[in-house]
Amino acid sequence: MNELTAPVRPRHPEKARNPDNPVLRKPAWIRVKAPGSKAFGNTRGILKDLNLTTVCEEAACPNIGECWEKKHATMMIMGETCTRACAFCNVATGRPLPLDADEPARVGEAVRRLGLAHVVITSVDRDDLADGGAAHFAAVIEAIRAAMPATTIEILTPDFLRKDGALEIVVAARPDVFNHNLETVPRLYPSVRPGARYYHSLRLLDRVKEMDPKMFTKSGLMVGLGESREEVMQVMDDMRSADIDFITVGQYLAPTRKHHPIDRFVTPEEFHGLETMAYGKGFLMVSASPLTRSSHHAGEDFARLREAREAAVGG
């Protein structure tokens, strides 16, 4: 049996019984150019050579061509298999492999080879680990600092649900930005993010500020899942109550027919209204557009975030 005739293991066996959802035609403002430049290939080559996984590929990010052409890649640590089965996510679900002790060093080397001034590190959920992977995050941060001391580090973590002491380990490693996405409004959690708890995620970010008031915090929302404008406004208020500095808002795009359906495409004009509203609520930094993702333009946004804080303190 060759690889052409061998049975293909489904990427999302837990979603196989879901009904097929209709595919909505993407509006013009969602479409992006297919990747294929020489610089894109060079970035892919470095990551492949170091045997690293990226969320850019695993989550089918629409911005991969633009980002990789600039050598901006978001590395996804702790494997490519997640212990959760969120209805929006393209990352495979299952039983993960043991942690790779050499991975932190390879991440540091990738940051050095790519010459990154700012790097975003994310991960799968690892509910199978006693600390949810917190110590591994800390080791990756340490390895990047050893390889590229001037590089600023942004982490996008899981929720460390029922992992006492995990958050303290990560905050002690002193990343420059601590990001954890709320993803959607509380009402939609049972269908969109069933393994998570909205108020736990909110409290996680609140505790980061309690432990280190100077650490930047960041969180993101997807829209187009069926939420109302009023619900989005309430989430923004909740985020500000937790003193979150930076909010990202982007359009949800269903990876397959088996994933949560798209309720609607939010227009660029509506995104501009959300951006204006978020700044009015006191966020230091807002990124809201159809193609906004957590790590899209993260380096440029971090520079603007620091400038915004300095201006606020100076004022």
LOMI-236764 format. One record per residue (C-alpha): residue in three letters; x, y, z. Coordinates in steps of 0.25 Angstrom, whole numbers, plus 5000, padded with zeros to 4 digits. Layout:
<marlums>
@residuo=ALA; c1=X; c2=Y; c3=Z;
...
</marlums>
This chain:
<marlums>
@residuo=MET; c1=5000; c2=5000; c3=5000;
@residuo=ASN; c1=5006; c2=5013; c3=4996;
@residuo=GLU; c1=5004; c2=5027; c3=5001;
@residuo=LEU; c1=4994; c2=5030; c3=4990;
@residuo=THR; c1=4985; c2=5018; c3=4994;
@residuo=ALA; c1=4987; c2=5018; c3=5009;
@residuo=PRO; c1=4975; c2=5022; c3=5017;
@residuo=VAL; c1=4976; c2=5037; c3=5022;
@residuo=ARG; c1=4974; c2=5039; c3=5036;
@residuo=PRO; c1=4964; c2=5050; c3=5038;
@residuo=ARG; c1=4970; c2=5063; c3=5044;
@residuo=HIS; c1=4958; c2=5065; c3=5052;
@residuo=PRO; c1=4952; c2=5052; c3=5056;
@residuo=GLU; c1=4943; c2=5058; c3=5067;
@residuo=LYS; c1=4937; c2=5067; c3=5057;
@residuo=ALA; c1=4934; c2=5056; c3=5046;
@residuo=ARG; c1=4919; c2=5054; c3=5050;
@residuo=ASN; c1=4916; c2=5069; c3=5050;
@residuo=PRO; c1=4907; c2=5073; c3=5038;
@residuo=ASP; c1=4913; c2=5080; c3=5027;
@residuo=ASN; c1=4911; c2=5095; c3=5028;
@residuo=PRO; c1=4909; c2=5104; c3=5016;
@residuo=VAL; c1=4921; c2=5111; c3=5010;
@residuo=LEU; c1=4919; c2=5126; c3=5009;
@residuo=ARG; c1=4925; c2=5133; c3=4997;
@residuo=LYS; c1=4936; c2=5142; c3=5003;
@residuo=PRO; c1=4935; c2=5157; c3=5000;
@residuo=ALA; c1=4946; c2=5164; c3=4993;
@residuo=TRP; c1=4952; c2=5170; c3=5006;
@residuo=ILE; c1=4955; c2=5156; c3=5011;
@residuo=ARG; c1=4962; c2=5150; c3=4999;
@residuo=VAL; c1=4978; c2=5149; c3=5000;
@residuo=LYS; c1=4989; c2=5146; c3=4990;
@residuo=ALA; c1=4994; c2=5132; c3=4990;
@residuo=PRO; c1=5008; c2=5131; c3=4996;
@residuo=GLY; c1=5020; c2=5127; c3=4987;
@residuo=SER; c1=5031; c2=5137; c3=4988;
@residuo=LYS; c1=5045; c2=5134; c3=4989;
@residuo=ALA; c1=5045; c2=5140; c3=5003;
@residuo=PHE; c1=5033; c2=5132; c3=5007;
@residuo=GLY; c1=5041; c2=5119; c3=5003;
@residuo=ASN; c1=5053; c2=5123; c3=5011;
@residuo=THR; c1=5045; c2=5125; c3=5023;
@residuo=ARG; c1=5038; c2=5111; c3=5021;
@residuo=GLY; c1=5052; c2=5105; c3=5019;
@residuo=ILE; c1=5058; c2=5110; c3=5032;
@residuo=LEU; c1=5046; c2=5105; c3=5040;
@residuo=LYS; c1=5046; c2=5092; c3=5033;
@residuo=ASP; c1=5061; c2=5090; c3=5035;
@residuo=LEU; c1=5059; c2=5093; c3=5050;
@residuo=ASN; c1=5046; c2=5083; c3=5051;
@residuo=LEU; c1=5037; c2=5094; c3=5057;
@residuo=THR; c1=5022; c2=5095; c3=5056;
@residuo=THR; c1=5015; c2=5109; c3=5053;
@residuo=VAL; c1=5001; c2=5113; c3=5056;
@residuo=CYS; c1=5002; c2=5120; c3=5042;
@residuo=GLU; c1=5001; c2=5106; c3=5036;
@residuo=GLU; c1=4993; c2=5098; c3=5046;
@residuo=ALA; c1=4982; c2=5109; c3=5048;
@residuo=ALA; c1=4982; c2=5112; c3=5033;
@residuo=CYS; c1=4984; c2=5127; c3=5035;
@residuo=PRO; c1=4980; c2=5135; c3=5023;
@residuo=ASN; c1=4992; c2=5145; c3=5025;
@residuo=ILE; c1=5003; c2=5134; c3=5024;
@residuo=GLY; c1=5008; c2=5139; c3=5011;
@residuo=GLU; c1=5010; c2=5153; c3=5015;
@residuo=CYS; c1=5016; c2=5150; c3=5029;
@residuo=TRP; c1=5026; c2=5139; c3=5024;
@residuo=GLU; c1=5030; c2=5148; c3=5012;
@residuo=LYS; c1=5035; c2=5157; c3=5024;
@residuo=LYS; c1=5041; c2=5146; c3=5031;
@residuo=HIS; c1=5030; c2=5147; c3=5042;
@residuo=ALA; c1=5026; c2=5134; c3=5047;
@residuo=THR; c1=5018; c2=5130; c3=5059;
@residuo=MET; c1=5024; c2=5117; c3=5065;
@residuo=MET; c1=5014; c2=5107; c3=5072;
@residuo=ILE; c1=5021; c2=5100; c3=5083;
@residuo=MET; c1=5018; c2=5087; c3=5090;
@residuo=GLY; c1=5014; c2=5079; c3=5078;
@residuo=GLU; c1=5004; c2=5080; c3=5067;
@residuo=THR; c1=4993; c2=5072; c3=5074;
@residuo=CYS; c1=4983; c2=5079; c3=5084;
@residuo=THR; c1=4976; c2=5073; c3=5096;
@residuo=ARG; c1=4964; c2=5082; c3=5093;
@residuo=ALA; c1=4954; c2=5082; c3=5082;
@residuo=CYS; c1=4949; c2=5096; c3=5080;
@residuo=ALA; c1=4939; c2=5098; c3=5069;
@residuo=PHE; c1=4946; c2=5109; c3=5061;
@residuo=CYS; c1=4960; c2=5103; c3=5061;
@residuo=ASN; c1=4968; c2=5096; c3=5050;
@residuo=VAL; c1=4978; c2=5090; c3=5060;
@residuo=ALA; c1=4977; c2=5075; c3=5061;
@residuo=THR; c1=4971; c2=5069; c3=5074;
@residuo=GLY; c1=4976; c2=5056; c3=5080;
@residuo=ARG; c1=4987; c2=5051; c3=5090;
@residuo=PRO; c1=5000; c2=5059; c3=5089;
@residuo=LEU; c1=5014; c2=5053; c3=5089;
@residuo=PRO; c1=5023; c2=5056; c3=5101;
@residuo=LEU; c1=5030; c2=5069; c3=5101;
@residuo=ASP; c1=5042; c2=5071; c3=5092;
@residuo=ALA; c1=5053; c2=5076; c3=5102;
@residuo=ASP; c1=5061; c2=5081; c3=5090;
@residuo=GLU; c1=5050; c2=5090; c3=5085;
@residuo=PRO; c1=5053; c2=5102; c3=5093;
@residuo=ALA; c1=5068; c2=5103; c3=5087;
@residuo=ARG; c1=5062; c2=5101; c3=5073;
@residuo=VAL; c1=5052; c2=5112; c3=5075;
@residuo=GLY; c1=5064; c2=5121; c3=5079;
@residuo=GLU; c1=5072; c2=5117; c3=5067;
@residuo=ALA; c1=5060; c2=5120; c3=5058;
@residuo=VAL; c1=5058; c2=5134; c3=5064;
@residuo=ARG; c1=5073; c2=5136; c3=5061;
@residuo=ARG; c1=5073; c2=5131; c3=5047;
@residuo=LEU; c1=5061; c2=5139; c3=5044;
@residuo=GLY; c1=5066; c2=5152; c3=5050;
@residuo=LEU; c1=5054; c2=5155; c3=5058;
@residuo=ALA; c1=5053; c2=5167; c3=5066;
@residuo=HIS; c1=5040; c2=5163; c3=5072;
@residuo=VAL; c1=5035; c2=5149; c3=5072;
@residuo=VAL; c1=5021; c2=5142; c3=5076;
@residuo=ILE; c1=5021; c2=5129; c3=5082;
@residuo=THR; c1=5008; c2=5121; c3=5084;
@residuo=SER; c1=5004; c2=5106; c3=5087;
@residuo=VAL; c1=4994; c2=5096; c3=5087;
@residuo=ASP; c1=4986; c2=5093; c3=5100;
@residuo=ARG; c1=4993; c2=5082; c3=5108;
@residuo=ASP; c1=4983; c2=5078; c3=5118;
@residuo=ASP; c1=4991; c2=5065; c3=5119;
@residuo=LEU; c1=5003; c2=5072; c3=5126;
@residuo=ALA; c1=5003; c2=5075; c3=5141;
@residuo=ASP; c1=5006; c2=5090; c3=5138;
@residuo=GLY; c1=4999; c2=5091; c3=5125;
@residuo=GLY; c1=5013; c2=5094; c3=5119;
@residuo=ALA; c1=5016; c2=5106; c3=5127;
@residuo=ALA; c1=5031; c2=5102; c3=5129;
@residuo=HIS; c1=5033; c2=5099; c3=5115;
@residuo=PHE; c1=5028; c2=5113; c3=5111;
@residuo=ALA; c1=5038; c2=5118; c3=5121;
@residuo=ALA; c1=5049; c2=5110; c3=5115;
@residuo=VAL; c1=5046; c2=5115; c3=5101;
@residuo=ILE; c1=5046; c2=5130; c3=5106;
@residuo=GLU; c1=5060; c2=5127; c3=5113;
@residuo=ALA; c1=5065; c2=5121; c3=5100;
@residuo=ILE; c1=5061; c2=5132; c3=5092;
@residuo=ARG; c1=5067; c2=5142; c3=5101;
@residuo=ALA; c1=5080; c2=5134; c3=5101;
@residuo=ALA; c1=5080; c2=5134; c3=5085;
@residuo=MET; c1=5075; c2=5148; c3=5083;
@residuo=PRO; c1=5076; c2=5157; c3=5095;
@residuo=ALA; c1=5070; c2=5169; c3=5088;
@residuo=THR; c1=5057; c2=5162; c3=5083;
@residuo=THR; c1=5044; c2=5165; c3=5090;
@residuo=ILE; c1=5036; c2=5153; c3=5093;
@residuo=GLU; c1=5021; c2=5152; c3=5092;
@residuo=ILE; c1=5014; c2=5139; c3=5097;
@residuo=LEU; c1=5000; c2=5134; c3=5093;
@residuo=THR; c1=4997; c2=5124; c3=5104;
@residuo=PRO; c1=4986; c2=5114; c3=5107;
@residuo=ASP; c1=4977; c2=5116; c3=5119;
@residuo=PHE; c1=4984; c2=5107; c3=5129;
@residuo=LEU; c1=4971; c2=5103; c3=5134;
@residuo=ARG; c1=4972; c2=5095; c3=5147;
@residuo=LYS; c1=4987; c2=5096; c3=5147;
@residuo=ASP; c1=4991; c2=5103; c3=5160;
@residuo=GLY; c1=5004; c2=5111; c3=5160;
@residuo=ALA; c1=5005; c2=5110; c3=5144;
@residuo=LEU; c1=5003; c2=5125; c3=5142;
@residuo=GLU; c1=5013; c2=5129; c3=5152;
@residuo=ILE; c1=5024; c2=5121; c3=5145;
@residuo=VAL; c1=5021; c2=5128; c3=5132;
@residuo=VAL; c1=5020; c2=5142; c3=5137;
@residuo=ALA; c1=5033; c2=5140; c3=5145;
@residuo=ALA; c1=5040; c2=5137; c3=5131;
@residuo=ARG; c1=5036; c2=5152; c3=5128;
@residuo=PRO; c1=5031; c2=5152; c3=5114;
@residuo=ASP; c1=5029; c2=5166; c3=5108;
@residuo=VAL; c1=5014; c2=5163; c3=5104;
@residuo=PHE; c1=5005; c2=5153; c3=5111;
@residuo=ASN; c1=4994; c2=5149; c3=5101;
@residuo=HIS; c1=4982; c2=5140; c3=5104;
@residuo=ASN; c1=4970; c2=5141; c3=5094;
@residuo=LEU; c1=4956; c2=5141; c3=5100;
@residuo=GLU; c1=4952; c2=5138; c3=5085;
@residuo=THR; c1=4937; c2=5140; c3=5086;
@residuo=VAL; c1=4926; c2=5145; c3=5095;
@residuo=PRO; c1=4921; c2=5137; c3=5108;
@residuo=ARG; c1=4908; c2=5133; c3=5102;
@residuo=LEU; c1=4915; c2=5125; c3=5090;
@residuo=TYR; c1=4926; c2=5118; c3=5099;
@residuo=PRO; c1=4918; c2=5105; c3=5100;
@residuo=SER; c1=4917; c2=5104; c3=5085;
@residuo=VAL; c1=4930; c2=5111; c3=5081;
@residuo=ARG; c1=4940; c2=5108; c3=5092;
@residuo=PRO; c1=4934; c2=5097; c3=5100;
@residuo=GLY; c1=4946; c2=5093; c3=5108;
@residuo=ALA; c1=4949; c2=5107; c3=5113;
@residuo=ARG; c1=4942; c2=5116; c3=5123;
@residuo=TYR; c1=4940; c2=5131; c3=5120;
@residuo=TYR; c1=4942; c2=5137; c3=5133;
@residuo=HIS; c1=4954; c2=5128; c3=5136;
@residuo=SER; c1=4961; c2=5133; c3=5124;
@residuo=LEU; c1=4958; c2=5147; c3=5128;
@residuo=ARG; c1=4963; c2=5145; c3=5142;
@residuo=LEU; c1=4976; c2=5139; c3=5136;
@residuo=LEU; c1=4979; c2=5152; c3=5129;
@residuo=ASP; c1=4975; c2=5160; c3=5141;
@residuo=ARG; c1=4985; c2=5152; c3=5150;
@residuo=VAL; c1=4996; c2=5155; c3=5140;
@residuo=LYS; c1=4994; c2=5170; c3=5143;
@residuo=GLU; c1=4993; c2=5167; c3=5158;
@residuo=MET; c1=5007; c2=5160; c3=5158;
@residuo=ASP; c1=5014; c2=5169; c3=5148;
@residuo=PRO; c1=5006; c2=5183; c3=5146;
@residuo=LYS; c1=5017; c2=5187; c3=5136;
@residuo=MET; c1=5015; c2=5174; c3=5127;
@residuo=PHE; c1=5007; c2=5177; c3=5114;
@residuo=THR; c1=4994; c2=5169; c3=5113;
@residuo=LYS; c1=4986; c2=5166; c3=5101;
@residuo=SER; c1=4974; c2=5158; c3=5096;
@residuo=GLY; c1=4966; c2=5155; c3=5084;
@residuo=LEU; c1=4952; c2=5153; c3=5079;
@residuo=MET; c1=4947; c2=5147; c3=5066;
@residuo=VAL; c1=4934; c2=5153; c3=5060;
@residuo=GLY; c1=4924; c2=5147; c3=5050;
@residuo=LEU; c1=4921; c2=5135; c3=5060;
@residuo=GLY; c1=4907; c2=5140; c3=5063;
@residuo=GLU; c1=4910; c2=5150; c3=5074;
@residuo=SER; c1=4903; c2=5163; c3=5075;
@residuo=ARG; c1=4909; c2=5177; c3=5076;
@residuo=GLU; c1=4905; c2=5179; c3=5090;
@residuo=GLU; c1=4911; c2=5166; c3=5094;
@residuo=VAL; c1=4924; c2=5171; c3=5088;
@residuo=MET; c1=4923; c2=5184; c3=5095;
@residuo=GLN; c1=4922; c2=5176; c3=5108;
@residuo=VAL; c1=4934; c2=5168; c3=5106;
@residuo=MET; c1=4942; c2=5180; c3=5103;
@residuo=ASP; c1=4937; c2=5186; c3=5116;
@residuo=ASP; c1=4941; c2=5173; c3=5123;
@residuo=MET; c1=4955; c2=5174; c3=5117;
@residuo=ARG; c1=4957; c2=5188; c3=5122;
@residuo=SER; c1=4952; c2=5184; c3=5136;
@residuo=ALA; c1=4964; c2=5174; c3=5135;
@residuo=ASP; c1=4973; c2=5185; c3=5131;
@residuo=ILE; c1=4976; c2=5178; c3=5117;
@residuo=ASP; c1=4985; c2=5188; c3=5109;
@residuo=PHE; c1=4983; c2=5183; c3=5095;
@residuo=ILE; c1=4971; c2=5176; c3=5087;
@residuo=THR; c1=4970; c2=5170; c3=5074;
@residuo=VAL; c1=4957; c2=5167; c3=5066;
@residuo=GLY; c1=4957; c2=5159; c3=5053;
@residuo=GLN; c1=4947; c2=5152; c3=5044;
@residuo=TYR; c1=4944; c2=5137; c3=5048;
@residuo=LEU; c1=4947; c2=5128; c3=5036;
@residuo=ALA; c1=4943; c2=5114; c3=5036;
@residuo=PRO; c1=4954; c2=5104; c3=5033;
@residuo=THR; c1=4945; c2=5094; c3=5028;
@residuo=ARG; c1=4930; c2=5091; c3=5026;
@residuo=LYS; c1=4931; c2=5083; c3=5039;
@residuo=HIS; c1=4935; c2=5094; c3=5048;
@residuo=HIS; c1=4926; c2=5105; c3=5054;
@residuo=PRO; c1=4918; c2=5112; c3=5043;
@residuo=ILE; c1=4921; c2=5126; c3=5039;
@residuo=ASP; c1=4909; c2=5135; c3=5043;
@residuo=ARG; c1=4913; c2=5146; c3=5034;
@residuo=PHE; c1=4924; c2=5155; c3=5029;
@residuo=VAL; c1=4926; c2=5167; c3=5037;
@residuo=THR; c1=4929; c2=5179; c3=5028;
@residuo=PRO; c1=4942; c2=5188; c3=5028;
@residuo=GLU; c1=4933; c2=5199; c3=5032;
@residuo=GLU; c1=4928; c2=5192; c3=5044;
@residuo=PHE; c1=4942; c2=5188; c3=5048;
@residuo=HIS; c1=4946; c2=5203; c3=5048;
@residuo=GLY; c1=4934; c2=5205; c3=5057;
@residuo=LEU; c1=4939; c2=5195; c3=5067;
@residuo=GLU; c1=4953; c2=5201; c3=5067;
@residuo=THR; c1=4947; c2=5214; c3=5070;
@residuo=MET; c1=4939; c2=5209; c3=5081;
@residuo=ALA; c1=4950; c2=5201; c3=5087;
@residuo=TYR; c1=4959; c2=5213; c3=5087;
@residuo=GLY; c1=4948; c2=5220; c3=5094;
@residuo=LYS; c1=4948; c2=5210; c3=5105;
@residuo=GLY; c1=4962; c2=5212; c3=5108;
@residuo=PHE; c1=4971; c2=5202; c3=5101;
@residuo=LEU; c1=4985; c2=5206; c3=5098;
@residuo=MET; c1=4985; c2=5199; c3=5085;
@residuo=VAL; c1=4974; c2=5193; c3=5076;
@residuo=SER; c1=4975; c2=5185; c3=5063;
@residuo=ALA; c1=4962; c2=5182; c3=5057;
@residuo=SER; c1=4960; c2=5178; c3=5042;
@residuo=PRO; c1=4955; c2=5166; c3=5035;
@residuo=LEU; c1=4969; c2=5160; c3=5034;
@residuo=THR; c1=4974; c2=5164; c3=5048;
@residuo=ARG; c1=4980; c2=5152; c3=5055;
@residuo=SER; c1=4987; c2=5151; c3=5069;
@residuo=SER; c1=5001; c2=5152; c3=5063;
@residuo=HIS; c1=4998; c2=5159; c3=5050;
@residuo=HIS; c1=5007; c2=5172; c3=5050;
@residuo=ALA; c1=5011; c2=5168; c3=5064;
@residuo=GLY; c1=5025; c2=5175; c3=5064;
@residuo=GLU; c1=5020; c2=5188; c3=5058;
@residuo=ASP; c1=5008; c2=5188; c3=5068;
@residuo=PHE; c1=5017; c2=5185; c3=5080;
@residuo=ALA; c1=5025; c2=5198; c3=5076;
@residuo=ARG; c1=5012; c2=5206; c3=5076;
@residuo=LEU; c1=5008; c2=5200; c3=5089;
@residuo=ARG; c1=5020; c2=5204; c3=5096;
@residuo=GLU; c1=5019; c2=5218; c3=5090;
@residuo=ALA; c1=5004; c2=5219; c3=5094;
@residuo=ARG; c1=5008; c2=5215; c3=5109;
@residuo=GLU; c1=5019; c2=5225; c3=5109;
@residuo=ALA; c1=5010; c2=5236; c3=5104;
@residuo=ALA; c1=4999; c2=5232; c3=5114;
@residuo=VAL; c1=5009; c2=5233; c3=5126;
@residuo=GLY; c1=5016; c2=5245; c3=5121;
@residuo=GLY; c1=5002; c2=5252; c3=5120;
</marlums>
